[in-house]
C-alpha cells in the first residue's frame, strides 16, 4: 500500500449557489443605488441652496399695496391668478421671480426655485406689492405708479376699481381685448365674492 492509496481523495470546491450569487449582486446593486441617490439628494440640495431669494431693486417711485383699496388690488389678482391667495405655486409669484431673476422664462428651474423661496418667505401682500411695482403695463409704463399716470394721469392710490380693472387687462396671461378683458376681470371678482353683483352693475367702462 502506498501513500497515494491512503491519502483522502481531493474534492472539487462546492459550487456557489446561484441564488446566493444573485443575492450578493442585489445587495451590491442596492448599495450603489443608495449611494447614487444620496449623491443626487446632496447635489439637489446644494443647487437649491445656491439659488438666491428673489430680490430686485427699483429706482423709480413705487406704491404699497396696503395703500390701495382692497378691490383695486383684487382686480390685478383676478386678472393674473384668481387663486393667488390659496395657491402655493402662484403665477403672480412666478412672474415676480422672472422679473427679479431677469430670465424671462417662468419654467426655468432656477426661476421656479426662486418662486418657491419667495412663497415661503414673503407674505402674499408683499409678493403682490413686489410684482405690481415691477410689472410692465405697456406704453413704457413699468410699475403701477407709472401705469396710473400714463393711462389716467393720477396717482395709483386714487385709481377706481373700473380703472384698475382696465390696467389689469394688460397683465392677463390670455391677452384679451380691453373691453372683453375688463368684463372678464369684474366677473371673476364677482365669482370670488370680491365684488357684489350690485357693485358690478354700477361700474362703467372707463374711457
C-alpha positions in Angstrom: 0.0 0.0 0.0 1.4 3.3 -0.9 0.9 6.9 0.5 -1.3 7.6 -2.5 -3.5 4.7 -1.5 -4.2 6.1 2.0 -4.5 9.9 1.2 -8.1 11.1 1.0 -9.3 12.0 -2.4 -9.2 15.6 -3.4 -12.7 17.1 -3.6 -13.7 19.7 -6.0 -14.8 23.0 -4.4 -18.5 23.2 -3.7 -20.2 25.2 -6.4 -21.6 28.6 -5.4 -25.4 28.6 -5.1 -26.9 30.6 -8.0 -29.4 32.1 -5.6 -26.6 33.2 -3.2 -24.7 34.8 -6.1 -27.8 36.7 -7.2 -28.4 37.8 -3.6 -24.9 39.3 -3.4 -25.4 41.1 -6.7 -28.7 42.6 -5.5 -27.0 43.8 -2.3 -24.2 45.4 -4.2 -26.6 46.9 -6.7 -28.8 48.3 -3.9 -25.8 49.8 -2.2 -24.7 51.5 -5.4 -28.2 52.8 -6.0 -28.4 54.2 -2.4 -25.0 55.9 -2.9 -26.1 57.5 -6.2 -29.4 58.6 -4.6 -27.6 60.1 -1.7 -25.3 61.9 -4.1 -28.2 63.2 -6.1 -30.0 64.5 -3.0 -26.9 66.3 -1.8 -26.4 67.8 -5.3 -30.0 68.8 -5.5 -29.9 70.4 -2.0 -26.7 72.2 -2.9 -28.3 73.6 -6.0 -31.5 74.6 -4.2 -29.4 76.4 -1.5 -27.3 78.2 -4.2 -30.4 79.9 -5.7 -30.9 83.3 -4.1 -34.2 84.6 -2.7 -35.7 86.8 -5.5 -34.8 90.4 -4.8 -34.9 93.3 -7.2 -34.4 97.0 -6.5 -36.1 99.8 -8.3 -35.0 103.4 -8.8 -38.5 104.8 -9.6 -41.5 105.6 -7.4 -43.5 102.7 -6.0 -46.8 102.3 -4.2 -47.6 99.9 -1.4 -50.5 97.5 -2.0 -51.7 98.4 1.5 -52.3 101.9 0.2 -54.7 100.7 -2.4 -58.3 99.8 -1.8 -58.8 96.0 -1.4 -60.9 95.8 -4.5 -58.3 97.6 -6.6 -55.6 95.1 -5.5 -58.0 92.2 -6.1 -58.6 93.4 -9.7 -55.0 92.6 -10.5 -55.2 89.3 -8.7 -58.3 88.4 -10.7 -56.5 89.2 -14.0 -53.4 87.2 -13.4 -54.2 84.4 -10.9 -57.5 84.3 -9.1 -56.3 81.5 -6.9 -53.3 83.6 -5.7 -54.3 83.7 -2.0 -54.8 79.9 -1.8 -52.1 78.7 -4.2 -48.6 77.7 -3.2 -47.3 78.0 -6.7 -48.9 81.2 -8.0 -48.4 82.7 -11.4 -48.0 86.1 -9.7 -45.1 84.8 -7.7 -43.6 83.1 -10.7 -43.8 86.3 -12.7 -42.2 88.3 -9.9 -39.4 85.7 -9.8 -38.9 86.1 -13.6 -38.6 89.8 -13.2 -36.2 89.5 -10.3 -34.1 86.9 -12.0 -34.1 88.6 -15.3 -34.5 85.2 -17.1 -37.7 85.9 -19.0 -38.8 82.3 -18.6 -41.3 81.1 -15.9 -40.5 77.4 -16.5 -36.8 77.8 -15.9 -35.7 75.7 -12.9 -33.8 78.4 -11.2 -36.8 80.8 -11.5 -39.2 78.2 -10.1 -36.9 77.7 -7.1 -36.8 81.4 -6.6 -40.6 81.5 -6.7 -40.8 78.7 -4.2 -38.5 80.5 -1.8 -40.5 83.7 -2.2 -43.7 81.9 -1.3 -42.1 80.6 1.8 -40.5 83.9 2.8 -42.8 86.7 1.8 -46.5 87.3 2.6 -49.0 87.3 -0.2 -49.3 91.1 0.2 -45.5 91.5 -0.1 -45.4 89.3 -3.2 -48.2 91.2 -4.9 -46.6 94.5 -3.9 -43.3 93.5 -5.4 -44.9 92.2 -8.6 -47.2 95.2 -9.3 -44.4 97.7 -8.7 -42.2 95.9 -11.4 -44.8 94.7 -13.9 -44.8 96.0 -17.4 -48.2 97.6 -18.2 -47.4 98.6 -21.8 -46.8 102.1 -23.2 -43.5 102.2 -21.5 -45.1 102.1 -18.1 -43.3 99.8 -15.7 -44.8 99.6 -12.2 -48.3 100.6 -11.0 -47.3 104.2 -10.3 -46.2 104.8 -13.8 -49.2 102.9 -15.2 -51.7 105.0 -13.3 -50.0 108.2 -14.5 -49.7 107.0 -18.1 -53.2 105.8 -18.6 -55.2 108.0 -16.3 -53.0 110.9 -15.2 -53.5 110.2 -11.5 -51.7 108.6 -8.5 -52.1 104.9 -8.1 -53.7 105.4 -4.7 -56.6 107.2 -6.5 -57.4 104.5 -9.0 -61.0 103.5 -9.1 -61.9 99.8 -9.4 -63.0 100.3 -13.0 -59.7 101.9 -13.9 -57.7 99.3 -12.0 -59.6 96.5 -13.9 -58.6 98.2 -17.2 -55.0 98.4 -16.2 -55.2 94.8 -15.0 -56.1 93.6 -18.5 -52.5 94.4 -19.5 -51.3 91.7 -17.2 -53.9 89.0 -18.1 -51.9 85.9 -19.4 -54.6 85.3 -22.0 -54.1 88.8 -23.5 -57.8 89.6 -24.2 -59.0 92.7 -25.9 -59.5 95.5 -23.4 -63.3 95.6 -23.3 -63.7 91.9 -23.1 -60.8 91.6 -20.6 -62.3 94.3 -18.4 -65.6 92.4 -18.2 -63.8 89.1 -17.6 -61.9 90.6 -14.6 -65.0 92.0 -13.0 -66.9 88.8 -13.5 -64.1 86.8 -11.8 -64.2 89.2 -8.9 -68.0 88.6 -8.5 -67.3 84.8 -8.7 -64.8 85.1 -5.8 -67.1 87.4 -3.8 -64.7 90.3 -4.0 -67.4 92.3 -5.7 -71.2 92.1 -5.3 -73.4 91.8 -8.4 -74.9 95.2 -7.5 -71.4 96.8 -7.4 -70.6 95.2 -10.7 -73.6 96.5 -12.4 -72.9 100.1 -11.3 -69.5 100.1 -12.9 -69.0 101.7 -16.4 -66.1 101.1 -18.7 -63.6 103.9 -18.4 -62.7 105.8 -21.5 
